[in-house]
């Protein structure tokens, strides 16, 4: 039984980080109607900002955490201004947005490889004690607890902003209909910038947490494939669905690794994606919209 709870805790930890990534996808999708595949590049840059803040500049974890989050948020806004805003103003098809997003992702990954940073795997300095908490025979890593708490707090703040603030009302209205919101006086251009900024902020948090859990390297952004699967599982465009799908995916992966084999971990994720697309294309909590890609 202790092994069961151990795997469950590990699943909740990694699933909470998936949720930070998936929510960024869902935020952009709900407003812009396309899947922002450049999100992985933003996560990667956030992980590197946190790493170099702690190693090259010797900043404490809290300062590095803030730099990573705000740096990734600024990068996400810059990507929207440079890569997506011109397409929006020309009313380009959604396929063009996806192609542009993929181009940005490839550019960010390769610019890091070509820079002095290079493709080397880098390990974060130890921030938390390696001694785990022991509760009822279950060992809970301090980093896992930190990952879960930070993710939960970040998502709770996001929900508060969306549900209880005037800006959140504009986001919800724009998600329903961007054109109607503009006609009703909502500054949709500002709303889009805020959405990208919030998505990038969460991506930076996910990047530094994931980098601390594992390592930092230029392809770390590929982990967003898992968060995309989680977003589809929960329902693209649904924030609660993205969180639920992410947590379930994290738990499924850890139980697969623990009770079957780690070799089946990625296989299970993609089988789950195919199953959901065939059986329930809208996901657990999403809505079917034919004009979204």
C-alpha positions as CSV (number, residue, x, y, z in Angstrom):
1,X,0.0,0.0,0.0
2,X,2.9,2.4,0.7
3,X,4.2,1.8,-2.8
4,X,0.7,2.8,-4.1
5,X,0.7,6.1,-2.2
6,X,4.3,6.7,-3.2
7,X,3.4,6.5,-6.9
8,X,0.3,8.6,-6.3
9,X,2.3,11.4,-4.8
10,X,4.8,11.3,-7.6
11,X,2.0,11.5,-10.1
12,X,0.4,14.5,-8.4
13,X,3.8,16.2,-8.4
14,X,4.5,15.8,-12.1
15,X,0.9,16.2,-13.0
16,X,0.8,19.6,-11.3
17,X,3.7,20.8,-13.5
18,X,1.9,19.4,-16.6
19,X,-1.1,21.5,-15.4
20,X,1.0,24.7,-15.5
21,X,2.0,24.0,-19.1
22,X,-1.5,22.8,-20.2
23,X,-3.2,25.9,-18.8
24,X,-1.0,28.0,-21.0
25,X,-2.1,26.1,-24.0
26,X,-5.7,26.3,-23.0
27,X,-5.6,30.0,-22.3
28,X,-4.2,30.8,-25.8
29,X,-6.5,28.3,-27.5
30,X,-9.6,29.8,-25.8
31,X,-8.8,33.2,-27.1
32,X,-6.9,32.7,-30.4
33,X,-8.4,29.4,-31.5
34,X,-5.0,27.7,-32.3
35,X,-2.5,25.5,-30.4
36,X,0.5,27.6,-29.5
37,X,3.4,25.1,-30.2
38,X,5.9,27.8,-29.3
39,X,4.9,27.3,-25.7
40,X,7.7,24.7,-25.3
41,X,10.3,27.2,-26.3
42,X,9.1,29.6,-23.6
43,X,9.3,26.8,-21.0
44,X,12.8,26.0,-22.1
45,X,13.9,29.7,-21.9
46,X,12.3,29.9,-18.4
47,X,14.3,26.9,-17.3
48,X,17.6,28.4,-18.5
49,X,16.8,31.8,-17.0
50,X,16.3,30.1,-13.6
51,X,19.4,28.0,-14.0
52,X,21.8,30.8,-14.9
53,X,20.3,33.1,-12.3
54,X,21.2,30.6,-9.6
55,X,24.6,29.5,-11.0
56,X,26.1,32.4,-12.9
57,X,24.6,35.2,-10.8
58,X,24.4,33.3,-7.5
59,X,20.9,34.5,-6.9
60,X,18.7,32.7,-4.2
61,X,16.0,30.4,-5.4
62,X,13.2,32.9,-4.8
63,X,14.9,35.6,-7.0
64,X,15.7,33.0,-9.7
65,X,12.1,31.8,-9.6
66,X,10.8,35.4,-10.2
67,X,13.3,36.0,-13.0
68,X,12.3,32.8,-14.7
69,X,8.6,33.5,-14.5
70,X,8.7,37.1,-15.5
71,X,11.3,36.5,-18.2
72,X,9.2,33.8,-19.8
73,X,6.2,36.0,-19.6
74,X,8.0,38.8,-21.4
75,X,9.2,36.4,-24.0
76,X,5.7,35.1,-24.6
77,X,4.4,38.6,-25.1
78,X,7.2,39.3,-27.5
79,X,6.4,36.2,-29.5
80,X,2.8,37.3,-29.8
81,X,3.8,40.8,-31.0
82,X,6.3,39.5,-33.5
83,X,4.9,36.2,-34.8
84,X,1.2,36.3,-34.3
85,X,0.0,40.0,-34.2
86,X,0.8,40.6,-37.9
87,X,-1.1,37.5,-38.8
88,X,-4.1,38.6,-36.7
89,X,-4.2,42.0,-38.3
90,X,-4.3,40.3,-41.8
91,X,-7.0,37.8,-40.6
92,X,-4.7,35.0,-41.7
93,X,-6.0,31.4,-41.5
94,X,-5.4,29.5,-38.3
95,X,-3.1,27.2,-40.1
96,X,-0.6,30.1,-40.6
97,X,-0.6,30.6,-36.8
98,X,0.3,27.0,-36.2
99,X,3.1,27.1,-38.8
100,X,4.4,30.4,-37.3
101,X,4.3,28.8,-33.8
102,X,6.3,25.8,-34.9
103,X,8.8,28.1,-36.6
104,X,9.3,30.1,-33.3
105,X,9.7,26.8,-31.4
106,X,12.4,25.6,-33.7
107,X,14.1,29.0,-33.7
108,X,14.3,29.2,-29.9
109,X,15.7,25.7,-29.6
110,X,18.3,26.1,-32.2
111,X,19.4,29.6,-31.1
112,X,20.3,28.1,-27.7
113,X,22.2,25.2,-29.4
114,X,24.1,27.6,-31.6
115,X,24.9,30.0,-28.7
116,X,27.7,29.5,-26.2
117,X,25.1,27.7,-24.0
118,X,25.2,24.8,-26.4
119,X,23.3,21.4,-26.2
120,X,24.9,20.4,-22.9
121,X,22.7,19.0,-20.2
122,X,22.9,21.1,-17.1
123,X,21.8,20.3,-13.5
124,X,20.3,22.8,-11.1
125,X,22.2,23.3,-7.8
126,X,20.5,21.6,-4.9
127,X,18.0,24.0,-3.2
128,X,16.1,21.6,-0.9
129,X,17.4,18.9,1.4
130,X,17.5,15.4,-0.1
131,X,16.0,14.0,3.1
132,X,12.4,13.2,2.4
133,X,9.4,13.6,4.6
134,X,8.2,10.2,6.0
135,X,4.5,10.0,6.6
136,X,3.1,6.6,7.4
137,X,6.0,4.8,5.7
138,X,5.6,6.9,2.6
139,X,8.6,9.0,1.6
140,X,7.7,12.3,0.1
141,X,10.5,14.3,-1.5
142,X,10.8,18.0,-0.5
143,X,11.1,19.0,-4.1
144,X,7.9,17.1,-5.0
145,X,6.0,18.9,-2.2
146,X,7.4,22.2,-3.4
147,X,6.4,21.5,-7.0
148,X,2.9,20.6,-6.0
149,X,2.4,23.6,-3.6
150,X,3.8,26.2,-6.1
151,X,1.7,24.8,-8.9
152,X,-1.4,24.7,-6.8
153,X,-0.9,28.3,-5.6
154,X,-0.2,29.5,-9.1
155,X,-3.3,27.9,-10.5
156,X,-5.4,29.2,-7.7
157,X,-4.2,32.7,-8.3
158,X,-5.0,32.3,-12.0
159,X,-8.5,31.1,-11.3
160,X,-9.0,34.1,-8.9
161,X,-7.9,36.5,-11.7
162,X,-10.1,35.0,-14.3
163,X,-13.2,34.6,-12.1
164,X,-13.1,37.6,-9.8
165,X,-11.4,40.5,-11.6
166,X,-12.4,42.8,-14.4
167,X,-9.6,41.6,-16.6
168,X,-10.8,38.1,-16.0
169,X,-14.2,39.1,-17.1
170,X,-12.7,40.4,-20.3
171,X,-10.8,37.1,-20.8
172,X,-13.9,35.1,-20.4
173,X,-15.9,37.3,-22.7
174,X,-13.1,37.1,-25.4
175,X,-13.0,33.4,-25.0
176,X,-16.7,33.3,-25.8
177,X,-16.4,35.6,-28.8
178,X,-13.4,37.8,-29.6
179,X,-15.4,39.8,-32.2
180,X,-18.4,40.4,-30.0
181,X,-16.2,41.4,-27.1
182,X,-14.5,44.0,-29.3
183,X,-17.9,45.4,-30.3
184,X,-18.9,45.7,-26.7
185,X,-15.8,47.8,-25.9
186,X,-13.4,45.2,-24.7
187,X,-9.8,46.0,-25.7
188,X,-9.2,42.6,-27.2
189,X,-5.6,43.4,-28.2
190,X,-4.8,44.1,-24.5
191,X,-6.6,40.9,-23.5
192,X,-4.5,38.8,-25.9
193,X,-1.3,40.3,-24.5
194,X,-2.4,39.6,-20.9
195,X,-3.3,36.0,-21.9
196,X,0.1,35.4,-23.5
197,X,1.8,37.1,-20.5
198,X,0.0,34.9,-18.0
199,X,0.6,31.7,-20.1
200,X,4.3,32.6,-20.3
201,X,4.5,33.4,-16.6
202,X,3.1,29.9,-15.8
203,X,5.5,28.4,-18.4
204,X,8.5,30.0,-16.7
205,X,7.4,28.5,-13.4
206,X,6.9,25.1,-15.0
207,X,10.4,25.4,-16.6
208,X,12.3,26.1,-13.4
209,X,10.4,23.4,-11.5
210,X,10.9,20.8,-14.3
211,X,14.5,21.8,-14.6
212,X,15.1,21.3,-10.9
213,X,13.3,17.9,-11.0
214,X,15.4,16.6,-13.9
215,X,17.9,18.6,-16.0
216,X,18.0,21.6,-18.4
217,X,18.7,21.1,-22.1
218,X,17.5,22.8,-25.4
219,X,14.9,20.1,-26.0
220,X,13.3,20.3,-22.6
221,X,10.4,22.1,-24.3
222,X,9.4,18.9,-25.9
223,X,7.7,18.0,-22.6
224,X,4.9,20.2,-23.7
225,X,3.8,17.4,-26.0
226,X,2.6,15.8,-22.7
227,X,0.9,19.0,-21.6
228,X,-0.8,19.2,-25.0
229,X,-2.0,15.6,-24.6
230,X,-3.3,16.6,-21.1
231,X,-5.0,19.7,-22.5
232,X,-6.7,17.6,-25.2
233,X,-7.6,14.9,-22.6
234,X,-9.2,17.5,-20.4
235,X,-10.7,19.5,-23.3
236,X,-8.9,22.2,-25.2
237,X,-10.1,25.7,-24.1
238,X,-11.2,24.5,-20.7
239,X,-8.9,25.5,-17.8
240,X,-10.5,23.1,-15.3
241,X,-10.2,20.4,-18.0
242,X,-6.5,21.2,-18.5
243,X,-5.8,20.8,-14.8
244,X,-7.8,17.6,-14.4
245,X,-6.3,16.1,-17.6
246,X,-2.8,17.0,-16.5
247,X,-3.1,15.5,-13.0
248,X,-4.7,12.3,-14.4
249,X,-1.9,12.0,-17.1
250,X,0.8,12.4,-14.4
251,X,-0.8,9.7,-12.2
252,X,-1.3,7.4,-15.2
253,X,2.4,7.8,-16.2
254,X,3.8,7.2,-12.8
255,X,1.7,4.1,-12.2
256,X,2.7,2.8,-15.6
257,X,6.4,3.3,-14.8
258,X,6.0,1.9,-11.3
259,X,3.9,-1.2,-12.1
260,X,4.8,-2.0,-15.7
261,X,7.9,-0.3,-17.1
262,X,9.2,3.2,-17.7
263,X,9.5,2.2,-21.4
264,X,5.7,2.3,-21.6
265,X,5.4,5.7,-20.1
266,X,5.3,7.7,-23.4
267,X,3.4,4.9,-25.2
268,X,0.6,5.1,-22.7
269,X,0.4,8.9,-23.1
270,X,0.0,8.7,-26.9
271,X,-2.4,5.8,-26.7
272,X,-4.5,7.9,-24.4
273,X,-4.4,10.8,-26.8
274,X,-5.6,8.6,-29.7
275,X,-8.3,7.0,-27.6
276,X,-9.7,10.4,-26.5
277,X,-9.7,11.8,-30.1
278,X,-11.6,8.7,-31.3
279,X,-14.0,8.2,-28.4
280,X,-14.5,11.8,-27.1
281,X,-12.9,14.4,-29.3
282,X,-14.0,17.3,-27.1
283,X,-12.2,15.8,-24.1
284,X,-13.5,15.5,-20.6
285,X,-14.7,19.1,-20.2
286,X,-14.2,20.8,-23.6
287,X,-16.5,21.9,-26.3
288,X,-16.4,20.9,-30.0
289,X,-15.8,23.9,-32.2
290,X,-15.2,23.3,-35.9
291,X,-13.3,26.5,-36.5
292,X,-10.5,25.7,-34.0
293,X,-7.4,24.0,-35.1
